[in-house]
Each structure stands twice: as C-alpha cells, then as structure tokens.
Amino acid sequence: MSPDAPEFGPHGFRAGDAPTGDAAVDALLGREVGRRRNTLQLLASETEPTPGVRAAMASVFDAKYAEGYPGTRYHGGCDVVDELEELAIARARALFGAEYVNVQPLSGSAANLAVYAGFAQPGDPVLALRLEHGGHQTHGSRANFSGRWFSPLHYEVRPDDELVDYDQVRDLALVHRPRILVAGAASYSRTFDFAALREIADDAECILWVDAAHLAGHIAAGLLSSPVPYADIVTLSTNKVIRGPRGGVILARAEHGDALRKAVFPFVQGGPAMHTVAAKAVACAESGTDEFAGYARRAVDNARGLAAELADRGARVVSGGTDIHLAVIDVSGFGISGMEAQHRLGAAGIVVDKAVLPFETRPVSEGSAIRIGTPVVTERGMTPAMHPPIADAMVAAMSTDDRETHRRIRREIAEVAYG
C-alpha cells in the first residue's frame, strides 16, 4: 500500500521476524506472513506493532520472573525490571493523566477481571451495554465469568438512531443500584458521554468503570475526550489502535490503587510478562507523538470513508457512521448472514469479523452484520483513494458464492494490500 509499509526479507519473514530454526514453526510463520501480506486485514481488534514494540517483545526481559511489584518482589534479581515497570507506569500516567496505573495485566480481559475482583462480590449487580448492542463478553455475557459470577444488567441503544439510551441507563441504575456501571464496547462505533455517566454513577452510588479497549488509542491521540477525569477506573488494551503488545493496563483514581494492586496480584494472576511490560513502555512513549496522532486520525478517516462507500453501495451502517476506527455494517440486504459475509469476504482475501445487529433477528452465531476495522490497513498505507475500489470488491464478494469470482477478487486484493 505504501513505501512506508513493513519490509519483507528473502525468506518471507517480516523485518524482526527471525526464523526460529524449527522447520515446522518456521513454515507456519512464513505462511502467516504471506497471509497477512496478501490479504486485506479489516479487523477492529488488530494492529501492526511497531519495530520498537516487537524488539521489546523479543528481548531478554522475557526470561525474568518478577512476581510482585517494584520493591516488593518475591524473587531476586529484579532491580532492573523494577526500573522498567516504573518507567512503563510513568509513561502511561503521563499519556493518560491517571493518578494510579497498573501495567501488569496480561490482557484486556485480565484487567477487567481485576476490576470485578477489586470492587464486586459474586452475585453483585453490574450494569453494562448489552452484548448484542455492541458490548463486550466481559461485561456480563452468560458464557463469561462476568455473567456467571455476577448479576448482569444491560442497557441498550435506541431503536431509532442506535445510540446509547442514557435515559434507560439512568432508570436501570437508580432502580437496581448496581455495584459497577460499565461504559465500553466491542462493536459500538460511537463515543460515550462520560460526564452523563459520572452523574448517573454518583446518583446510583456505584463505581464507574470505562472499558476503553477500543477508545484508548484515540484518547491518547487527542481525538476523543478522556474518561480519566470522570471514571473511577479505566481499563484498556495495548494491542488495538495502540500499536503495542497484547496486554492490558488499568488506570484509576489514587484512592482505588490499593484494591487494584491486590486484585491484579495475587488474586488474578502471578508474575507479569516483563517483556510485554517493556513493550508497553515503548508503546506509551510512541503513542504520545505527532506521528501516532496522525496515524490514529487516518484510521478514523479510513473507517468513516470505507463505511460511507459501502453505504453508497446499498449496505446500511449501524448508527449511521462511526467516531472511531471500526464500523458495523448490516449485510442483510445482500440476502446473507454476517457469518456468510465473513466467509465470502475471506475467500476473496478480505478479512472481517461477523457481528450482530442491535435488536438482531438471526441467531448470534450467524448475525446479520460484519464489523470492519482500519488500524492495520492504515498502518500499511490505506488512503481515501482506495476506499471506492475496496468497497466495490467487498460488495462483489458478498453478492456471490462463486469461487472463481472470489479468486479473481483475491488476486486484485493481493495487489492492493501490498502493491
């Protein structure tokens, strides 16, 4: 897509992907490099880690066991990693303006589990956005610990505009008095009104937790207002718009620091992955630059532009658009389910996720929508000029189950993806 796109070596490995010497693993590495190189990655939850992040992940820090926290480790030889963790904390604090920071969670879901561990007891009510309306499984799905161990309550989007119904949030909060009010989503493309949610949480006397997994990169870039001044706790993932490692971070008011420290360790997990902590430190420094802000802005522009082109071709965009790097596209007009759309697009070299619509009529396993995301394609150089041909290719692929058509589109996409 761009002369600035990652370079590939003679063996097919991306710069920084050294062969392991294990023939079977190297073969799989090469295949994955080829898959990513020759297909269009429109996944909202993936990004391209920067060279600095990848170097940190492959560093000597992966060998250090550092159970505990700086100054109170359970193992010797932690003087260097103590400084490393403090550096990562300081950089995250500076980037997001938080009083308390914990960089140890091994994933965004692990960070979320720590919030429950710190502020709720089994059976306590927790109020969050309904999964089918864009919420995340850790916000009360019955298949997840959050729905099995706690008592989930769910607010929804409005039928007319598919935006969060804050009047419903208030009514549910005041009637049920949840222990935690959750703002955050996996497939909701709009921002949240953090000030309104703070007022609701105060009136209901509950903890306000913002799961900013899909918002954190835009917040760091200054494109969205920050929830930190309003929320008791903010959790985030460092592997979505933020071009960091797979991992989680917790931000909170200082008064909640002790509860969160104990919730992360020893309650939720043991020793942190110090090579990931190093990569988080790198990512936090990089996310405070003008270059990152430009990338995040382009990711939003690409999501809006591609969604608009799809709308021009007959696909309905849920809520009418997007404020971030993802959009949910209703594919029912093509006479197929979201799962079938995912399969057809995948056959044509376009990788998306199936999704469900608010007020979905199909089984959740099928859905009537797809979720598209633009971090990877933005990092690889997507420009507005590419939106129309990509939308044409997507519509063509979804409109048929003809394998030859899909193979033709796949060849065209391979040229676009790294042409």
N, C-alpha and C positions, 0 to 999 in steps of 0.2 A: 504493500500500500504506500509506503513512504521510504525515502532513502534513510530515514532515521529508525526504521524497523529493525528488530534484532537480527544479527547476522548468524548464518549457519555455517559450520565448518564442513570439511570434505566428507566426514563420516555421517553427516546429517544431524549432528548434535548442535544445539544452540550454544552460543558463547557462554561458557560457565558450566555446561553440562559435560563434564569429563566422563569418558567411558569408565565403567566400574571394573572391567576385567572379567566380569561374569557374563558369559556369552548369552545366556537366556535373558538376563535382566537388560543387558545392552541392546538386545534385539527389541525388547519391549520399549525401552527408552527411545530408540530410533523410530519405532512405529508411532509413538505418541508425538514425537517432534513432527513427523510427517503429517499426522492427523491435524495437529494444530496449525501447521504451516499451510495446508492445502484446503482448509475449510474455514468458514466464517463463524467465529465464536461470538454468538449473541446471547451470552449468559450473564444475567444480572449479578450473580454471586462470584464471578471470577474476574481476575485482573492479571496483568503481567507484572510480576515482581521485578523491581529494578536490579541492575547488576550488583549494587551495594547490598541489597537485601539478600540476594542469592549467595553472595560471598559470605555474609554473616551466617546464613543457614548452614553452609558447608564448613564452618570454621571449627577450631579446636574447642570452642565452648560447648559443642555437642557432647563432649566427653565428661563434663563436670556435673556431678550430682550436688545439688545445693538446696536440700530440703530445709525449709525455714525462710527467714527473712534476713536482710542485711544486718549484721551484728548479732544475730541470734540463730545461726545455722546449726544444724545437727551433725555436720561433717566438717572436717578440717580442710584447709587449703582453699578457703572461699574469699580470701582478701581481694582478689582481682574481680571475681564475679559480684562481690558486694558493690564495688565501684560501678560495675557495668549496670546492675539493676538500678542503682541510684541515678545513674545517667539516664536510663530509659524513663524512669519516673519523672525526673526533672524536665525532660524534653516533652513528655506527654502533658505534664502540668502546664508548661509554657504554651503548648499548641492549643490546648482546650480551655485553659484558665480554671482548672479544677483545684480544689483545696486538697483533696485526697486522691491518690492514684494507685492502682494495683495492676502491675503488668504481668502477673504470673498466670492468669487463666489460660489453659491450653487451647481454648476455643471460645467463640462467642456463646455457645450453649453452656459451656462450663462456667463462664462469667454469669450467665443468667441463673444457673443453678445456685451459685453463691449468693445471689440476691435473695432467692427464696430461703436459703439456709440462714441468712442473717436476719431476715425480717418477718418470717411467717412460720407458723407451726402447721403440721399436717392437718388438713381439714379446713384451714382458714380460707375465706373467700378472696379471690383475686379477680379483678375486673380488667379485661383486655379486649382488643379488637378481635372479632370472630375470625377464625381461620379462613373460612370461605370468602370473607370480605377483604382478605389481604393480610391477616395476622400471621404470626409465626407459631410453629408447633410448640415451642417452649412457653407460649402464652396461654396454655390451657387445653391443648389437644388431648383427647382421651387416650391416644396412643403414646403419649409422652409422660414423663414423670410429673410435669406440671398439672396435667389433667387427672392423674391417678392419685397423687398425694395431696392435692389441694382442691378447693371447690371453685371451679371456674365459672365466672360470669362473663358475658360477652356483650359489648355494644357493637353497632353495625354502621354501615354507610346508609345514606338516604337513598331511597329508590329513584328519585328524580335526577339527582346530579352525581350520585355515587361518591359523595364526600362524607367524611365522618360526621355523624349526627351528635353534636356536642350537647344538645338538649337531652338526648337519650343517655349520654354518658352521665350527665348530672343527675338525672332521675334515678338511674340504677345505683349510682354511688351513694346517694342520700338514703335510698331505701335499704340497700343491702350492707352498707358500711364495710366495704372490702378492706382487707389489711393492706393491699397494694393495688394501686391504679397504674396500669401499664399503657404506655404510648409507644408504638413501634410496629413494624410490619415487615413482611417478606415480599408482598405483592401489592402494596398500596403505593401509588406513584406520586402522591401528594405530600405536602408538609403537614405538620401538626401545629395546632395553636397551643404552644406551651404555656402561655400566660393564662389562657382559659382553663387548661388542665390543672395548673397550680392552684387556681382559685377553687376548683372543684375538689381537689385533694385536701385543701385546707378546710373546706366546709364539711367534708366527709371524714376528716381527721385520719387520713391514711397516707402511706408512703407513695410519692410519685416517682415512678421508675420509667425512664425513657430508654428503650432499646434502640440505639442509634446505629445498628449494624449497617444499614443501607444509607444512612444520612451523614455519618461521621466524616467522610471524605469531603463532602460539600460544605460541611460546617468548618472543617479545617481550612478550606479554600476561601472562606468568607462568602459563600454563595447562599447559605441558609443561616437563619438566626440560630444561635446556640441554645440548647436546652439546659446547659450547665447552670445558668443563674436561676432557673425555675425548678429543676428536678432535685430530688433527694439523691438519686443515683442515676448514672448514665452508663450503660454498657455499650461496647462497640466491638466490631470485628476489624482486624487489621488486614484483611485479605479480600475486600470488596473494592470500593473505589480507591481506598488507600492501597498503594502498591506494595504492601508488606507481606509478612509471612502469615500462614494460617494460625490464628491465635485470637485471644480476647484481651480486652482492657476494661477495667472498671474505674469510673470517675465518680466522685461523691463529695458531699459536704463533709467537712472535717469531723463533725460530730458522729458520723457513721463509720469512720475509719476503723475503729477497733472491732466492731461487729463484722465488717467485711474482711479484715485480715484473718480473723478466726474462721470465717466461713470458707475462704479460699483454701487456707491451710491452717489446721489439719483436716477440716471437715470434708471438703470436696475433693481435694487432690493432694498428692505428695509433692515430690520435688518438681520445681519448674523446669521447663526446657530452656536452658540458658542460651543455646544458640538462637532460639526463637526470640528470647528477650533481647539479644544483641540485634537481631533483625528488626524488632520493634523500635529499638533506639534509632537505627538508621532510618526507618520509615517515618518516624515522627520528625526527625530533622528535615528530611526531604519534603514532607508534607507542609512545611511552613514556608516554602519557596514560591516565587512568582511562577516558576516553571510548572509546579504542581497545580497552582491555581488555574493556569491556562489549560492544562490537561483536563481538570475537573469541569471547567466551563465548557470545553469542547465535548466532553462526554454527555452533558446535559443537552447541548445543541444537537448532537447526533441523535440522541433518543427522541427529542422533540421532532426533528426533521424526518427521521425514518417513520415515526408514528404518523406524522401528517401525510406522508406519501402513501402509507398503507391505507389511511382513511380515504384519501382521494381515489383509491382503487377498490373501495367497497367494504373495507374492514372497519369495524367500529372500535374506537379506542376507549377503553373504560375510563370514566370520569372526564372524557373529552381531551385528555392530554397528559402531561407529566411535568413535575417540577424537578425531577432528579434524573438518574441515569437509566431508569427502567420504565417500561410501559407494558400494560396488559392489553392484549388485542383479542377482541371477540372474533372467533373464526367460524361461528355457527352459520354465517351467511354463505360459506363455501360448502355447506352440507356435510361437514365433518366435525369430529370431536377435537378437543385440544390434543389428545394423545395421538390421534391420526395425523394431525397437522405436524406435531413434533416428528413423527416417523417419516412423513413425506419430505419435510424440510431437511431432516437428517440425511435422507437418501440423496438429496440434491446438494449436500455439503454445507448446509446452513444449520447450525446447532442452536436450538432454543429449548426452553422448558415448557411443558404443558402447564396450564393453570386453570383455575376455576373462576367463574364469574360470581359477583355478588348475586345472591338470590338464584344460584345455579339450579338448573333442572336436570342435568345429567349427573350420573354417579361421580363422586370426587375422583375416582380412579381414571375417569375419562376426561372430565372437564369440557368446557366449551371455549377455552381461550389458550393463548400462549403468552408467556412472559418473555420479553426481549430486554436485553441489557447491552450497554455500549462501552464498558471500561476497556475490554481487550481490543476491540476494533478501533477505539480512539487511540490507544497507545500505539497501535500498529499503523496509524495514519489515516483513518477514515476522514473524508471531507464531505461537505454538503453535496458536491457534485456526484458522489457515489450513492446518495440516498435514492434517487429515482431508479437506476438500474437494479439496485438490490431489492427495492420494493417490487419491481417487475418480476424479478427472479422468484421472490417469495410467493407472490400471488400465483405465478405459473406453476410452481412446485406444489402448492396446496390445492390447486384446481384439478389435479390429475393423479392417478396412481400408476401412470405409465412409466415403466422403468427406464426406457430409452430417453424419455424427456428428462427424467431426474438425472440420468448420467450426463446428458448434454449440459444441463444447468450446473452440475457439479464441476465439469470441466471449465465452464465460464467462471464459476466462483473461485476455483483454484487460481485463476489468473488475477482476479480482483484481490484475493486475500493477500497475496504477496507479489503482485505484478509490478 
